[in-house]
Structures are given as C-alpha cells and as structure tokens.
Amino acid sequence: MNSIGKDTRLRHLVKATTWRIIGTIDTVLLSWFITGDGLIGLKIGVAEVVTKMLLYYIHERLWFKLNIGPDGITWDSKKRHLLKTITWRVLGSSDTMVLSWIISGNPFTGLKIGAAELVTKMILYYLHERVWYRMDFGLPSRNNETTV
C-alpha cells in the first residue's frame, strides 16, 4: 500500500472518531429529551458507538473512491458534501431507529429519535465535513502543494 493510502486511511479513522464523539453527544441528549430517561439515552448513545464507527468508516472509504457528477467529474465540494451528508444521514438514522427501538422496546421511540436527529445530525455533519475539507491532515498531496 502506498503512503497516500495509509495517510488517507488514518485521516478517515480520525475523522470517523471526531464525528462519532459529536454524534454520540447529540444522540444521548436527543434520546434523553425524547424518552425522559437519561439511562436509556446513554444506552442508545453507547450502543451506537460501535455500529456507527464501522458504518462511518465504510461510508468514508466509499465516498473517497467515488467520482460523482457529470461525466465522472467530481462535483465541487459543497454539492458533494451535501449529497454525502444525505447518504450518511439515511444510513445513520436507520441505525439509530433500530437501536433505539431495541433498547427502549418501543418502535415509536425509535422513530421519534431517528426523526429528530435527521435535523440535528444533518446540520452537525455538514459543518463537520466543511471543517475537515479545510484540513490537510492525512492528505499528503494537498500538504505538498505549494502556492505561487
């Protein structure tokens, strides 16, 4: 494996970790608010850590390899980040709904938590994407570019 592949994998691992911290805090707070039970909120948040880290890493790797746009040309970053946000949110909210249902024992609780996080997580995820887009960490080709 070349150094770029190793570096981007590290970037995606760190990016997945930072997102999971933000996402878990949001899930715990939303779950607590919706169920009125902090322990259920904590259980849902902790359960998500494992499933979401794996799903997020796979999602990142797929998007890294994907050229999307007219004629296979990658779209500008804002359009790409918006589409990436939507695809992640569908995957992530589905996971949250199932976990919330299993942990709370109530399918409607799962739906409520999943629906609420559609809004909060899309905003947080888009902002997270924009911050990481501006960072060179793990991107040796961008790190080595010089501006004239």
For each residue, the residues with C-beta under 8 A, 3 or more apart:
1: 5 6
2: 5 6
3: 6 7 140
4: 7 8 140 141
5: 1 2 8 9
6: 1 2 3 9 10
7: 3 4 10 11 138 139 140
8: 4 5 11 12 64 138 139
9: 5 6 12 13 61
10: 6 7 13 14 138
11: 7 8 14 15 137 138 139
12: 8 9 15 16 57 60 61 64 138
13: 9 10 16 17 57
14: 10 11 17 18 137 138
15: 11 12 18 19 60 132
16: 12 13 19 20 53 56 57 60
17: 13 14 20 21 53
18: 14 15 21 22 128 132
19: 15 16 22 23 56 125 128
20: 16 17 23 24 49 52 53 56
21: 17 18 24 25
22: 18 19 25 26 124 128
23: 19 20 26 27 48 52 92 121 124 125
24: 20 21 27 28 45 46 48 49 52
25: 21 22 28 29 45
26: 22 23 29 30 117 120 121 124
27: 23 24 30 31 41 44 45 48 96 113 117
28: 24 25 31 32 41 42 44 45
29: 25 26 32 33 41
30: 26 27 33 34 41 113 116 117 120
31: 27 28 34 35 40 41 44 45 100 113
32: 28 29 35 36 37 38 40 41 42
33: 29 30 36 41
34: 30 31 109 112 113 116
35: 31 32 40 41 104 109 113
36: 32 33
37: 32 40 41
38: 32 41 42
39: 42 43
40: 31 32 35 37 43 44 103 104
41: 27 28 29 30 31 32 33 35 37 38 44 45
42: 28 32 38 39 45 46
43: 39 40 46 47 103
44: 27 28 31 40 41 47 48 96 99 100 103 104 113
45: 24 25 27 28 31 41 42 48 49
46: 24 42 43 49
47: 43 44 50 51 99 103
48: 23 24 27 44 45 51 52 95 96 99
49: 20 24 45 46 52 53
50: 47 53 54
51: 47 48 54 55 95 99
52: 20 23 24 48 49 55 56 92 95
53: 16 17 20 49 50 56 57
54: 50 51 57 58
55: 51 52 58 59 91 92 95
56: 16 19 20 52 53 59 60 88 92
57: 12 13 16 53 54 60 61
58: 54 55 61 62
59: 55 56 62 63 84 87 88 91
60: 12 15 16 56 57 63 64
61: 9 12 57 58 64 65
62: 58 59 65 66
63: 59 60 66 84 87
64: 8 12 60 61
65: 61 62
66: 62 63
67: 72 73 74
68: 74 75 80 83
69: 72 73 74 75 79 80
70: 73
71:
72: 67 69
73: 67 69 70
74: 67 68 69 80
75: 68 69 79 80 83
76: 79 80
77: 80 81 133
78: 81 82
79: 69 75 76 82 83
80: 68 69 74 75 76 77 83 84
81: 77 78 84 85 126 129 130 133
82: 78 79 85 86 126
83: 68 75 79 80 86 87
84: 59 63 80 81 87 88 129
85: 81 82 88 89 122 125 126 129
86: 82 83 89 90 122
87: 59 63 83 84 90 91
88: 56 59 84 85 91 92 125
89: 85 86 92 93 118 121 122 125
90: 86 87 93 94
91: 55 59 87 88 94 95
92: 23 52 55 56 88 89 95 96 117 121
93: 89 90 96 97 114 115 117 118 121
94: 90 91 97 98 114
95: 48 51 52 55 91 92 98 99
96: 27 44 48 92 93 99 100 110 113 114 117
97: 93 94 100 101 110 111 113 114
98: 94 95 101 102 110
99: 44 47 48 51 95 96 102 103 110
100: 31 44 96 97 103 104 109 110 113 114
101: 97 98 104 105 106 107 109 110 111
102: 98 99 105 110
103: 40 43 44 47 99 100
104: 35 40 44 100 101 109 110
105: 101 102 109
106: 101 109 110
107: 101 110 111
108: 111 112
109: 34 35 100 101 104 105 106 112 113
110: 96 97 98 99 100 101 102 104 106 107 113 114
111: 97 101 107 108 114 115
112: 34 108 109 115 116
113: 27 30 31 34 35 44 96 97 100 109 110 116 117
114: 93 94 96 97 100 110 111 117 118
115: 93 111 112 118
116: 30 34 112 113 119 120
117: 26 27 30 92 93 96 113 114 120 121
118: 89 93 114 115 121 122
119: 116 122 123
120: 26 30 116 117 123 124
121: 23 26 89 92 93 117 118 124 125
122: 85 86 89 118 119 125 126
123: 119 120 126 127
124: 22 23 26 120 121 127 128
125: 19 23 85 88 89 121 122 128 129
126: 81 82 85 122 123 129 130
127: 123 124 130 131
128: 18 19 22 124 125 131 132
129: 81 84 85 125 126 132 133
130: 81 126 127 133 134
131: 127 128 134 135
132: 15 18 128 129 135
133: 77 81 129 130
134: 130 131
135: 131 132
136: 139 142 143
137: 11 14
138: 7 8 10 11 12 14
139: 7 8 11 136 142 143
140: 3 4 7 143 144
141: 4 144 145
142: 136 139 145
143: 136 139 140
144: 140 141
145: 141 142
146:
147:
148:
